[in-house]
Structure formats: C-alpha cells, structure tokens
C-alpha cells in the first residue's frame, strides 16, 4: 500500500497524504479579491493615518476584537454566514417550529445564548467521541462568548449544532443546523468551526496549531488508492497509509513541516486536518474539494495570492503539477509563503475563530428572531455551561434540561 521509497531525503521532496473523499463533484472558491485587499499598501500620510489593522504577533491571540476590528482583519471569512442568511431571508427566516422540526440525532446539541451566558438545553451522544466533540464545540462557543467586548448586550439566540462530518449523517438537509462542513447543494445549514479548534481527542494532539497525521486508507479507498498509485515510484512521492495501531508511518507536525509539499485528501466527508497543514510553510497540494468548511473561501488556487495547488480528483495531473513546481522553486516558495500568511498568521488564528463565532451569532440572530420570543427565561429551559461541564460523563450522553438526566 505504500510507495516504494520510504526515506526520500533530498531538499524539496515528497508529497504526503492527508485526509479522504469519495465522489466526483467538487467546489470552486473565489475569494482572491479578499486577499488582494489585504495586500494593498496603506496610507503613510501622518495627516491621514491608516485605520487600525491586524498585526500578527500582536493581535492573533486576541479573542476580544470588536466587530469593526474583526471585519477589518478577516475579509472573506464570514462569506458563508452571509450566504446562509440570504438563503433564509426570502423564506421568512427561521421559526421555533423550524428549530423543533430538526431531527435530534446523536452528535447534536441544542443551546441558548442569553444575557452573555451559555445554556445547554439538550445533548445527544453515542459515546465518548461524540461527548468530547460536543464539549469541545461548547467550549469554543463559551470562549468566544466570554471574551466578547459586547457580551452583555448580545441578542438572545437559540440554536442546534451537529459535530457529525456530514449533513446527511443527521438527516439535516433543509434544516437550519450549525454544521462543520457542507456540500454546495446543502444550503440551509450554517457553517461553524469544527471541534478541533478547541483541541483533539488524542493525547498527542492539542489545539489547531499542534499536529497533523497521515491518512487512513479505509476512509476513502478509491480516492486514496488513486493517490498512492500516482505517487508510487516518483522521486517526490512519500505516500503511505496510516494505521493508528502502527506508529511507523505516523508523522508529527514538525515532521510534516519538513516537507516542501503536503498532500491533502478528503474522505467520506471533509478532512479536519487541513487546518493543521496550513501551519506549515509548505505547498499544500489538494484535489478539487467537495466539502466546504468555514475558512475554505480563502483558498486561492491561482494568481499572485495563490496559497495552495489544486489538482484533479483522480490525481491525473499531479505528476505534471509537481514537475512544474520543482522546476519553478520561486513559485513554490511564494505559494508556501502565501499559505502561512493567509492561514497560520491570520485566518486560522484564535482571534479569527472568536470573530467567526460572533459573526455567526449575529447572522443567525438576523434570521431567527422569532425563535427568541419565548417568554420563558433561559435559566428555566437550560443548564448553565459552567454547571453542565461538571456533570458526570454518562449524564452528558443524553441530556435534556428539565426532563431528568436522560430523555
């Protein structure tokens, strides 16, 4: 299953696989204008000083940027929120009946934000994996909430989210659910940052900036095998299957970042590992993607702001693209630099994540005001987040406030 060469050592080598995927449709991202705007020089006239601008090293860990600072810092990041708002507006917005009609499946949670507090209404989890991912998502929401400069004046919202990989895993097509990824045709959902922005349920993997892994072949055997076959025997190919029980092919983030080229492959759904790969000053080579995450609008596949390389889903053009890059190292270095500048130093920072959550709440409120007309106090409908996280693990698996620990 592996390429023939296990220890390719020269400078500027190797394509390493990542995630997974299954079908032939794909998505195009067009947001280069957002990055071009960021690259434009600002006024240096002392009589007309430039407005506040985001600075990596000063602002990237700042969770409390205000709305104007968020908009100034991250143009293009909130594009999918605007898309979802425009989907629901002509449909009369989202009602409480719409929320109640959502099939409440395993891997889902229902919550309320009111008066600057987070209340948990219900959760449903199959086991530890679901529970930890729900907790991580709630933790991210609470972190963005507690750091909001307008925390006490935020509008009351009620929402349902899922940590499952796919919209059809939870039968959410046509429903207003917060999800981690979607296909182009799944227009009713709202994208949220995935649970990995909090941490990952592996002892050696921390927040988004910590580690990446190789891919598991069984998640998408047809697509992954195509990559293995194309890369086998190539001087730039170091493509191997990952088996969690076998550490031989495991790579840390530091290991990945030693490669000039890092491959990214979807699986049965999106691959959450892309955000980890953006931490490397490397050229990310990805097939045409089918699943959209909230930050994918900033992927640019051509032009001066190019920050990754896109190939066909069957990898048929991969050898030619690799030869082109290896023969033009200046271009490869520019793409790798743009990858870092765009993602590691801006759009995947903790500051960007916090801004995204608050923009999501604002957009959601714009089309769901009818939901919050319920006169019942949130404290009578949900448990405070601080209390919820102290529950026993078993109590969290199937929680419904006011109806006992299990429904």
C-alpha positions in Angstrom: 0.0 0.0 0.0 3.0 2.3 0.4 5.2 4.0 -2.2 8.4 2.1 -2.9 10.7 4.7 -1.3 10.4 5.1 2.4 13.3 7.5 3.1 13.4 10.1 0.3 15.8 12.7 1.7 16.8 15.4 -0.7 15.7 19.0 -0.4 12.2 19.9 -1.7 10.8 16.4 -2.0 7.8 14.3 -1.0 4.1 14.5 -1.3 2.4 13.3 1.9 -1.2 12.3 2.0 -3.8 13.6 4.5 -7.5 13.1 4.6 -10.0 11.4 2.4 -13.0 11.6 -0.3 -15.5 9.6 -2.5 -17.3 11.3 -5.4 -16.6 13.3 -8.5 -18.3 16.6 -7.8 -16.2 19.5 -6.4 -16.4 23.1 -5.2 -14.6 26.2 -6.5 -13.6 29.0 -4.2 -13.3 32.6 -5.5 -12.1 34.9 -2.8 -8.7 36.1 -4.1 -10.1 39.7 -4.0 -10.3 39.5 -0.2 -6.6 38.7 0.0 -5.7 41.3 -2.7 -7.4 43.9 -0.5 -5.2 42.8 2.5 -2.1 43.1 0.4 -2.8 46.7 -0.8 -0.5 49.3 0.8 -2.0 51.6 3.4 -1.7 55.3 3.7 1.5 56.6 5.3 0.4 60.2 5.4 0.6 61.4 9.0 -2.3 63.8 8.4 -4.5 60.9 7.4 -3.3 57.9 9.4 -4.3 54.4 8.3 -7.1 52.8 10.3 -6.4 50.1 12.8 -5.0 47.0 11.1 -4.4 43.4 12.2 -0.8 42.6 13.1 0.4 39.0 13.5 2.3 38.7 16.8 0.2 41.4 18.4 -3.4 40.5 17.6 -3.6 36.9 16.6 -4.2 35.6 20.1 -6.6 38.5 21.0 -10.0 37.0 21.5 -11.8 40.3 22.2 -11.5 42.1 18.9 -14.6 44.3 18.3 -16.8 44.0 15.3 -15.0 46.7 13.2 -11.7 45.1 14.0 -13.0 41.7 13.0 -14.3 42.9 9.7 -11.1 44.8 9.1 -8.9 41.9 10.0 -10.7 39.0 8.2 -12.4 40.0 5.0 -13.9 37.0 3.3 -14.0 34.8 6.4 -17.7 35.4 7.0 -18.9 34.7 3.5 -20.7 31.5 4.2 -22.6 33.2 7.1 -23.9 35.8 4.6 -24.8 33.1 2.2 -26.9 31.2 4.8 -28.6 34.5 5.9 -29.5 35.2 2.2 -30.9 31.7 1.9 -33.3 32.1 4.9 -34.4 35.7 4.5 -36.7 35.2 1.5 -38.1 32.1 3.3 -39.4 34.3 6.1 -36.5 33.5 8.5 -36.2 30.6 11.0 -39.0 30.0 13.4 -39.2 28.0 16.6 -41.2 25.4 14.6 -38.2 25.1 12.2 -35.9 24.5 15.1 -38.2 22.0 16.8 -38.6 20.1 13.4 -34.8 19.3 13.3 -34.3 15.6 13.8 -32.3 15.5 17.1 -29.8 12.8 16.3 -26.6 11.5 18.0 -23.8 14.1 17.9 -26.1 17.1 18.3 -26.7 19.7 20.9 -29.3 22.5 21.5 -28.3 25.6 23.3 -29.2 29.2 24.2 -27.1 32.3 24.5 -28.8 35.0 26.6 -27.5 37.9 28.7 -24.0 36.9 27.9 -24.4 33.3 29.3 -24.5 30.0 27.5 -27.3 27.5 28.5 -27.4 23.9 27.4 -30.9 22.7 26.5 -30.2 19.2 25.3 -27.3 16.9 24.1 -27.3 13.5 22.5 -24.1 11.5 22.1 -23.4 7.9 21.2 -20.3 7.6 23.4 -17.1 9.3 24.4 -16.2 10.5 20.9 -19.5 12.4 20.5 -19.4 13.7 24.0 -15.9 15.1 23.8 -16.6 16.8 20.4 -19.8 18.3 21.7 -17.9 19.6 24.8 -15.1 21.0 22.6 -17.6 22.9 20.5 -19.4 24.2 23.5 -16.0 25.2 25.0 -15.2 27.2 21.8 -18.6 28.9 21.9 -18.1 29.8 25.6 -14.6 31.1 25.0 -15.8 33.4 22.2 -18.7 34.5 24.3 -16.7 35.2 27.5 -14.2 37.3 25.5 -16.8 39.3 23.6 -16.4 43.1 24.2 -20.2 43.3 23.9 -21.0 40.2 25.9 -23.9 41.6 28.0 -25.6 43.3 25.0 -25.6 40.3 22.7 -29.0 39.3 21.5 -30.6 36.1 22.8 -30.3 33.2 20.3 -31.3 29.5 20.4 -29.6 27.1 18.0 -28.9 23.4 17.2 -25.5 22.2 16.1 -24.0 18.8 15.0 -20.5 17.6 15.3 -21.0 14.8 12.7 -18.9 15.0 9.5 -21.8 15.2 7.0 -25.2 16.9 6.8 -26.8 13.7 5.7 -25.4 11.8 8.7 -28.0 13.6 10.7 -30.8 14.0 8.1 -30.3 17.8 8.3 -30.9 18.6 4.7 -33.3 21.5 4.5 -33.0 22.3 8.2 -31.2 25.2 10.0 -28.4 23.4 11.7 -24.9 24.6 12.6 -22.5 22.1 11.0 -18.8 21.7 10.4 -19.0 21.1 6.7 -21.4 21.1 3.8 -21.7 20.4 0.1 -22.7 23.2 -2.3 -26.2 21.8 -2.5 -26.7 21.9 1.3 -27.8 25.5 1.5 -30.0 25.5 4.6 -27.1 24.9 7.1 -24.7 27.3 8.8 -21.0 26.5 8.9 -19.2 26.7 12.3 -15.6 26.0 13.2 -15.0 22.3 14.0 -14.2 20.9 17.4 -10.5 20.7 16.6 -10.1 24.4 17.2 -10.6 23.6 20.9 -8.4 20.5 20.9 -8.4 17.0 19.6 -9.2 13.8 21.5 -5.8 12.3 21.2 -3.2 12.8 23.9 -0.5 14.0 21.4 -2.7 16.4 19.5 -3.6 19.8 21.0 -5.2 22.9 19.5 -5.3 23.6 15.8 -1.6 24.6 15.8 -0.3 21.4 17.3 -0.1 18.3 15.0 -1.2 16.5 11.8 -1.4 12.9 10.7 -1.2 10.8 7.6 -4.4 9.4 6.1 -6.3 6.2 6.8 -6.9 4.4 3.5 -10.2 2.8 4.5 -11.9 6.2 4.9 -11.9 6.6 1.1 -10.2 3.6 -0.6 -10.9 4.6 -4.2 -9.6 8.2 -3.9 -6.7 7.4 -1.7 -5.6 4.4 -3.8 -5.5 6.7 -6.8 -3.1 9.0 -5.0 -0.9 6.0 -3.9 -0.8 4.7 -7.4 0.1 8.0 -9.0 2.8 8.8 -6.4 4.4 5.4 -6.3 7.9 5.4 -7.6 8.1 9.1 -8.1 11.2 10.9 -6.7 8.9 13.4 -4.9 6.5 10.7 -3.5 6.4 9.7 0.1 2.8 8.5 0.3 1.9 6.0 3.0 -1.2 4.7 4.7 -1.7 5.5 8.4 -2.7 2.8 10.8 -3.2 4.2 14.3 -2.1 0.9 15.8 1.1 1.1 13.9 3.2 4.2 14.7 5.7 3.5 12.0 4.1 5.9 9.5 2.9 8.4 12.0 4.2 12.0 11.5 4.2 14.8 13.9 3.5 18.4 12.9 7.3 19.1 13.0 7.8 16.1 10.6 5.2 17.3 8.2 6.6 20.8 8.1 10.0 19.5 6.9 8.4 18.7 3.6 8.0 21.3 0.8 4.8 19.6 -0.5 2.0 18.3 1.7 -0.9 16.4 0.1 -4.5 16.9 1.3 -7.2 14.4 0.5 -10.9 14.3 1.7 -12.5 11.1 2.9 -16.1 10.1 3.3 -16.6 13.8 4.2 -14.3 16.8 4.9 -10.8 16.2 6.4 -10.3 18.3 9.5 -6.6 18.0 9.2 -6.3 20.7 6.5 -6.2 23.5 9.2 -3.1 21.7 10.8 -1.4 21.5 7.4 -1.8 25.3 7.0 0.6 25.7 9.9 3.5 24.6 7.7 5.5 26.8 5.4 4.8 24.2 2.7 2.9 23.9 -0.6 -0.4 22.2 0.1 -1.5 20.0 -2.9 -5.2 19.2 -2.8 -7.6 17.6 -5.2 -10.7 19.5 -6.1 -12.7 19.6 -2.8 -16.3 18.5 -2.5 -16.9 19.7 1.1 -16.8 23.3 2.3 -15.6 24.4 5.8 -16.0 27.9 7.1 -12.4 29.0 6.1 -12.3 27.4 2.6 -13.4 30.6 0.9 -9.8 31.9 1.5 -8.3 29.1 -0.6 -6.8 30.6 -3.8 -5.6 28.2 -6.5 -4.0 30.7 -9.0 -2.7 34.2 -9.3 -0.4 36.3 -7.1 -2.3 35.4 -3.9 -2.2 31.6 -4.7 -1.9 29.7 -1.4 -2.4 26.1 -2.4 -2.2 23.9 -5.5 -5.4 22.2 -6.9 -5.3 19.0 -8.9 -8.0 16.8 -10.4 -9.9 14.4 -8.1 -8.2 11.4 -9.8 -4.8 13.0 -9.5 -4.2 12.5 -13.2 -2.4 15.9 -13.5 -0.4 15.5 -10.3 2.9 14.5 -11.9 2.8 17.4 -14.3 1.9 19.9 -11.5 4.7 18.5 -9.3 7.3 18.8 -12.1 6.1 22.3 -12.8 6.7 23.3 -9.1 10.0 21.6 -8.8 11.2 23.4 -11.9 10.0 26.8 -10.6 11.1 26.9 -6.9 10.4 30.6 -6.7 6.7 30.0 -7.4 6.6 27.1 -4.9 8.2 29.3 -2.2 5.7 32.1 -3.0 2.7 29.7 -2.6 4.1 28.3 0.6 4.6 31.8 1.9 1.1 32.8 1.0 -0.2 29.7 2.8 1.4 30.8 6.0 0.4 34.5 5.6 -3.2 33.7 4.8 -3.9 30.9 7.3 -1.4 30.5 10.1 -0.9 34.2 10.5 -4.4 35.4 10.0 -7.5 33.3 9.1 -6.8 30.3 11.4 -5.7 32.2 14.4 -7.6 32.2 17.7 -8.6 35.8 17.0 -10.2 34.8 13.7 -12.1 31.9 15.3 -13.6 34.1 18.0 -14.6 36.7 15.4 -16.2 34.0 13.3 -18.3 32.7 16.2 -19.6 36.2 17.0 -20.3 36.9 13.3 -22.3 33.6 13.2 -24.4 34.6 16.2 -25.1 37.9 14.6 -26.1 36.4 11.2 -28.2 33.7 12.9 -30.0 36.3 15.0 -30.8 38.3 11.8 -32.9 35.4 10.5 -34.1 33.7 13.7 -35.6 36.5 15.9 -38.9 34.7 16.0 -37.3 31.9 18.0 -36.4 34.1 20.9 -39.8 35.5 21.5 -40.4 32.7 24.0 -41.2 34.4 27.4 -39.7 31.6 29.3 -36.4 32.5 31.0 -33.3 30.7 29.6 -32.4 29.6 33.1 -35.8 27.7 33.1 -35.0 25.9 29.8 -31.3 25.2 30.0 -28.4 24.5 32.3 -25.6 27.0 32.6 -22.5 25.9 30.7 -20.4 26.1 33.9 -22.7 23.6 35.6 -23.0 21.4 32.5 -19.3 20.7 32.3 -19.3 19.4 35.9 -21.9 16.6 35.1 -20.7 13.0 35.1 -19.8 11.8 31.6 -22.8 9.5 31.4 -25.2 12.3 32.2 -23.9 14.3 29.2 -24.6 11.5 26.7 -28.3 12.0 26.6 -29.2 15.2 28.4 -32.4 17.2 28.4 -32.9 20.0 30.9 -36.0 19.8 33.0 -36.7 16.2 32.0 -34.2 14.4 34.1 -30.7 13.5 33.1 -31.9 11.1 30.3 -34.8 11.7 28.0 
